[in-house]
Amino acid sequence: MDSRTKRPLTSAELDALARRALDVGVSSATEMTDGFANAVWRLALLDGREVVLKLSPPPELEQLSYERDLLRTEAMVYGLVGPAGVPVPELLRAGFDDPVLGGDYLVLAALDGVPWNQASPAEADQRALRRELGGHLARLNAITGDVYGYPHAGLTGGTWREAFLTMTGALLADAGRYATPLPRPAPEIAAAIESGAGALDEVEVPRLVHFDVWPGNVFLTRDETPRIQAIIDHERAFWGDPLADFVTPTIFEELDESDPIVAGYRDAGGVVEFTGPARTRMTLYRLYLALILLVENGPRQYPEEEYASLRDRSITAVLKALDELSATP
């Protein structure tokens, strides 16, 4: 999707950046337009390799509070999840504060698979893939940290409740900063979040959470029986409650305990229980995600015709979550 956060680069600029990063030039470049935030190109290099370049937004462009140093978060995650057995592209180079262009970039080995949202697996394969995804999420969530929240963005807390209230408070402040129309007044939304925050106290260890595992960020092999080749786009990751990773694979829907993702998660040693407090936490995370999808249009300024459906579904999700929180004893 087009966005103001995506920086255009000329062929000469791409070639020069590749030479700085990998000491090899570019023979051809194709911009990849599926993402929402960072500019991404698939580059064919003069040495025969194909790589993916991700470039941060212009340094002067204001973003949401949690989006500070997103590519640094992603680089950190690549260093953690690969050794844990989570399939990811190989990170070839991470460049921070590039002296020519400004901002950060990542260079990743290109994948030869296909995004799950562009594939059409048979029903049996869909279930097997969801079970496989559950196992990968369990391995990712097994990685623990020292603080809750987004350390690179300075949105942290000593407890998960403290961090989550800081995260959501910053997002609602962003909504005011960008004059984002919300379906309910920001103070009302904040009060609803506070009303359910007691359930967050069940989280006692900060664990790595991807929080963007929708099908477009999961690549499948092109085999007759597809497998998961890699999970990509880790920039939204935070330290918190693994239950948050059960929200994005079924975005705008609720994940049922009978979902193969849950079985795969448990098979890999992950612990997940669908108790009352757990469901309250998942409602809070669905609300947070829907609010992000609304507020991020402030700095990104999506084309109206492309964004309208996503905005409408996000508004519906916010209202549903608020209703659920109000009905919680």
C-alpha positions as CSV (number, residue, x, y, z in Angstrom):
1,M,0.0,0.0,0.0
2,D,1.3,3.5,-0.8
3,S,2.4,5.4,2.3
4,R,4.2,8.7,3.1
5,T,6.6,6.6,5.1
6,K,8.0,4.8,2.1
7,R,11.0,6.6,0.7
8,P,11.6,6.5,-3.0
9,L,15.1,5.7,-4.2
10,T,16.6,6.0,-7.7
11,S,18.4,3.1,-9.3
12,A,21.7,4.9,-8.7
13,E,20.9,5.3,-5.0
14,L,20.0,1.7,-4.7
15,D,23.2,0.7,-6.4
16,A,25.3,2.9,-4.1
17,L,23.6,1.6,-1.0
18,A,24.1,-2.0,-2.0
19,R,27.8,-1.2,-2.6
20,R,28.1,0.3,0.8
21,A,26.3,-2.5,2.5
22,L,27.6,-5.6,0.6
23,D,30.4,-4.3,-1.6
24,V,28.5,-5.3,-4.8
25,G,26.3,-3.4,-7.2
26,V,22.7,-3.9,-8.4
27,S,21.7,-5.3,-11.8
28,S,18.0,-4.8,-11.4
29,A,15.6,-3.7,-8.7
30,T,11.8,-4.2,-8.1
31,E,9.9,-2.4,-5.4
32,M,7.7,-4.6,-3.2
33,T,4.5,-2.8,-2.5
34,D,2.6,-5.2,-0.1
35,G,4.0,-3.7,3.1
36,F,2.5,-0.8,5.0
37,A,5.5,1.1,6.5
38,N,9.0,0.6,5.3
39,A,10.1,0.9,1.7
40,V,11.2,-2.5,0.4
41,W,13.0,-3.6,-2.7
42,R,14.0,-7.0,-4.2
43,L,17.5,-6.5,-5.6
44,A,19.3,-8.7,-8.1
45,L,23.0,-8.2,-7.4
46,L,25.9,-8.3,-9.9
47,D,27.3,-11.4,-8.2
48,G,24.1,-13.4,-8.9
49,R,22.5,-13.1,-5.5
50,E,19.0,-11.8,-4.8
51,V,18.4,-9.8,-1.6
52,V,15.7,-7.8,0.0
53,L,16.4,-4.2,1.1
54,K,14.3,-2.6,3.8
55,L,14.7,1.2,4.3
56,S,13.3,3.1,7.2
57,P,11.1,6.2,6.7
58,P,12.7,9.6,6.2
59,P,14.3,10.7,9.5
60,E,12.4,14.0,9.5
61,L,9.0,12.2,9.2
62,E,7.1,11.9,12.5
63,Q,5.7,8.4,13.3
64,L,3.8,6.8,16.0
65,S,5.5,6.6,19.4
66,Y,6.0,2.9,19.3
67,E,7.6,3.1,15.8
68,R,10.9,4.6,16.9
69,D,13.8,2.6,15.5
70,L,11.6,-0.2,14.1
71,L,14.4,-1.7,12.0
72,R,16.6,-1.9,15.0
73,T,13.9,-3.9,16.7
74,E,13.7,-6.2,13.7
75,A,17.5,-6.7,13.6
76,M,17.4,-7.6,17.3
77,V,14.7,-10.1,16.7
78,Y,16.5,-11.8,13.8
79,G,19.5,-12.3,16.1
80,L,17.2,-14.0,18.7
81,V,14.7,-16.2,16.8
82,G,17.0,-17.9,14.3
83,P,19.0,-19.7,17.0
84,A,15.7,-20.6,18.7
85,G,14.6,-22.6,15.6
86,V,12.1,-20.0,14.1
87,P,12.5,-19.9,10.3
88,V,13.5,-16.4,9.2
89,P,15.4,-14.9,6.2
90,E,19.1,-14.6,6.7
91,L,20.1,-11.1,7.9
92,L,23.0,-10.1,5.7
93,R,23.6,-6.5,6.9
94,A,22.0,-4.1,9.3
95,G,23.0,-0.5,8.7
96,F,22.0,2.2,11.2
97,D,22.1,6.0,10.6
98,D,23.4,5.5,7.0
99,P,25.6,8.5,6.4
100,V,24.3,9.2,2.9
101,L,20.6,8.6,3.1
102,G,20.1,8.9,6.8
103,G,18.0,6.4,8.7
104,D,18.4,2.7,9.0
105,Y,18.3,-0.3,6.6
106,L,18.4,-4.1,6.6
107,V,19.6,-6.3,3.8
108,L,18.1,-9.8,3.9
109,A,18.6,-12.9,1.7
110,A,15.6,-13.1,-0.7
111,L,13.1,-15.9,-0.2
112,D,11.9,-18.1,-3.1
113,G,8.6,-19.0,-1.5
114,V,5.2,-17.3,-1.7
115,P,3.3,-15.3,1.0
116,W,0.6,-17.3,2.6
117,N,-2.1,-14.7,1.6
118,Q,-1.1,-15.2,-2.0
119,A,-1.2,-19.0,-2.0
120,S,-4.2,-21.3,-2.1
121,P,-3.3,-24.4,0.0
122,A,-5.8,-27.2,0.2
123,E,-7.9,-27.3,3.4
124,A,-5.8,-30.2,4.8
125,D,-2.6,-28.2,4.1
126,Q,-4.1,-25.1,5.7
127,R,-4.7,-27.0,8.9
128,A,-1.2,-28.5,8.8
129,L,0.3,-25.1,8.2
130,R,-1.6,-23.5,11.1
131,R,-0.3,-26.3,13.4
132,E,3.2,-25.7,12.1
133,L,2.8,-21.9,12.7
134,G,1.7,-22.6,16.3
135,G,4.9,-24.4,17.0
136,H,7.0,-21.6,15.6
137,L,5.1,-19.1,17.8
138,A,5.8,-21.2,20.8
139,R,9.5,-21.2,20.1
140,L,9.5,-17.4,19.5
141,N,7.5,-16.8,22.7
142,A,9.9,-18.9,24.7
143,I,12.5,-16.2,24.3
144,T,12.5,-14.0,27.4
145,G,13.6,-10.4,28.1
146,D,14.5,-8.1,30.9
147,V,11.7,-5.5,30.5
148,Y,8.2,-5.3,29.2
149,G,7.2,-3.2,26.2
150,Y,9.1,-1.6,23.4
151,P,12.7,-0.8,24.7
152,H,13.8,0.9,21.5
153,A,10.8,3.3,21.7
154,G,11.2,3.9,25.4
155,L,7.7,2.5,26.1
156,T,8.4,0.0,28.9
157,G,7.4,-1.0,32.3
158,G,8.4,-3.1,35.2
159,T,5.2,-5.1,34.9
160,W,3.2,-6.1,31.9
161,R,0.2,-4.0,33.2
162,E,2.4,-0.9,33.5
163,A,4.0,-1.4,30.0
164,F,0.7,-2.1,28.3
165,L,-1.0,1.0,29.8
166,T,2.1,3.0,28.7
167,M,1.9,1.5,25.2
168,T,-1.9,2.2,24.8
169,G,-1.6,5.6,26.4
170,A,1.1,6.6,23.9
171,L,-1.1,5.4,21.0
172,L,-4.1,7.3,22.2
173,A,-1.8,10.4,22.6
174,D,-0.7,9.8,19.0
175,A,-4.4,9.7,17.9
176,G,-4.7,13.2,19.4
177,R,-1.5,14.4,17.8
178,Y,-2.7,13.4,14.4
179,A,-6.4,14.2,15.0
180,T,-7.4,10.6,14.2
181,P,-11.1,10.1,14.2
182,L,-11.9,7.4,16.8
183,P,-15.2,5.6,17.2
184,R,-15.3,6.5,20.9
185,P,-13.6,9.4,22.7
186,A,-10.0,8.6,23.7
187,P,-10.7,9.0,27.5
188,E,-13.5,6.5,27.2
189,I,-11.2,4.0,25.4
190,A,-8.5,4.5,28.0
191,A,-11.0,3.9,30.8
192,A,-12.2,0.7,29.2
193,I,-8.5,-0.5,28.9
194,E,-8.0,0.4,32.5
195,S,-11.1,-1.6,33.5
196,G,-9.6,-4.8,32.1
197,A,-6.0,-4.2,33.1
198,G,-6.2,-6.4,36.1
199,A,-6.1,-9.5,33.9
200,L,-2.6,-8.3,32.7
201,D,-1.2,-9.1,36.1
202,E,-1.3,-12.8,35.3
203,V,1.7,-12.2,33.0
204,E,4.9,-12.7,35.1
205,V,7.7,-13.0,32.5
206,P,8.4,-10.7,29.5
207,R,8.4,-12.9,26.4
208,L,9.1,-12.0,22.8
209,V,5.9,-11.3,20.9
210,H,5.9,-10.8,17.1
211,F,2.4,-9.2,17.0
212,D,2.2,-9.1,13.2
213,V,1.9,-12.8,12.2
214,W,-0.8,-12.3,9.6
215,P,-0.7,-14.5,6.5
216,G,1.1,-11.8,4.4
217,N,4.1,-12.1,6.8
218,V,4.4,-15.9,6.6
219,F,6.1,-17.4,3.5
220,L,5.4,-20.9,2.3
221,T,7.5,-23.2,0.2
222,R,6.4,-23.9,-3.3
223,D,6.3,-27.7,-2.7
224,E,3.3,-29.8,-3.5
225,T,2.8,-30.1,0.2
226,P,3.8,-26.6,1.4
227,R,5.6,-25.9,4.6
228,I,6.4,-22.6,6.3
229,Q,9.6,-21.2,4.8
230,A,10.0,-18.1,6.9
231,I,8.2,-15.6,9.2
232,I,9.1,-12.0,8.2
233,D,8.6,-8.4,9.3
234,H,9.5,-8.5,13.0
235,E,9.6,-4.7,13.5
236,R,6.4,-4.5,15.6
237,A,7.8,-7.0,18.1
238,F,7.6,-6.3,21.8
239,W,8.3,-8.0,25.2
240,G,5.0,-9.0,26.8
241,D,2.3,-11.6,26.8
242,P,2.5,-14.5,24.3
243,L,-1.3,-14.4,24.1
244,A,-1.0,-11.3,21.9
245,D,0.4,-13.5,19.2
246,F,-2.9,-15.3,18.9
247,V,-4.6,-12.1,17.7
248,T,-2.8,-11.4,14.4
249,P,-3.0,-14.8,12.7
250,T,-6.8,-14.4,12.7
251,I,-6.9,-10.6,12.4
252,F,-10.5,-9.2,12.8
253,E,-11.6,-12.7,14.0
254,E,-11.4,-14.6,17.2
255,L,-9.1,-17.6,17.5
256,D,-10.9,-20.6,18.9
257,E,-9.2,-23.2,21.2
258,S,-9.9,-25.8,18.5
259,D,-7.7,-24.0,16.0
260,P,-4.7,-26.0,14.9
261,I,-2.4,-23.1,15.9
262,V,-3.2,-23.9,19.6
263,A,-2.5,-27.6,19.1
264,G,0.9,-26.8,17.4
265,Y,1.7,-24.3,20.1
266,R,1.1,-26.9,22.9
267,D,2.9,-29.6,21.0
268,A,6.0,-27.4,21.0
269,G,5.8,-26.8,24.7
270,G,3.9,-23.6,24.7
271,V,1.3,-23.0,27.5
272,V,-1.9,-21.3,26.6
273,E,-5.2,-21.5,28.6
274,F,-8.4,-19.9,27.5
275,T,-9.6,-18.7,30.9
276,G,-11.8,-15.7,31.6
277,P,-8.8,-13.4,32.3
278,A,-7.0,-14.8,29.3
279,R,-9.9,-13.9,27.1
280,T,-10.0,-10.4,28.6
281,R,-6.3,-10.0,27.7
282,M,-6.9,-11.1,24.1
283,T,-9.8,-8.6,23.9
284,L,-7.3,-5.9,25.0
285,Y,-4.8,-7.0,22.4
286,R,-7.4,-7.0,19.6
287,L,-8.4,-3.5,20.7
288,Y,-4.8,-2.3,20.7
289,L,-4.2,-3.8,17.2
290,A,-7.3,-2.2,15.8
291,L,-6.3,1.2,17.3
292,I,-2.9,0.9,15.7
293,L,-4.5,0.3,12.3
294,L,-6.6,3.5,12.7
295,V,-4.0,5.8,14.2
296,E,-1.1,4.8,11.8
297,N,-3.0,6.5,9.0
298,G,-2.0,9.8,10.6
299,P,1.7,9.8,9.6
300,R,1.3,7.4,6.6
301,Q,-1.7,9.0,4.8
302,Y,-2.9,5.9,2.9
303,P,-4.8,6.4,-0.3
304,E,-8.5,6.6,0.7
305,E,-9.7,4.0,-1.8
306,E,-7.1,1.5,-0.5
307,Y,-7.5,2.2,3.1
308,A,-11.3,2.5,3.5
309,S,-12.0,-1.2,4.0
310,L,-9.2,-1.6,6.6
311,R,-10.4,1.5,8.4
312,D,-14.0,0.3,8.6
313,R,-13.0,-3.1,9.8
314,S,-10.8,-1.6,12.4
315,I,-13.6,0.6,13.7
316,T,-15.9,-2.4,14.0
317,A,-13.1,-4.3,15.9
318,V,-12.7,-1.3,18.3
319,L,-16.4,-1.1,19.0
320,K,-16.7,-4.9,19.5
321,A,-13.7,-5.0,21.9
322,L,-15.1,-2.1,23.9
323,D,-18.5,-3.8,24.2
324,E,-16.7,-7.0,25.4
325,L,-14.7,-5.1,28.0
326,S,-17.8,-3.4,29.3
327,A,-19.5,-6.7,29.7
328,T,-16.6,-8.3,31.7
329,P,-17.5,-8.6,35.4
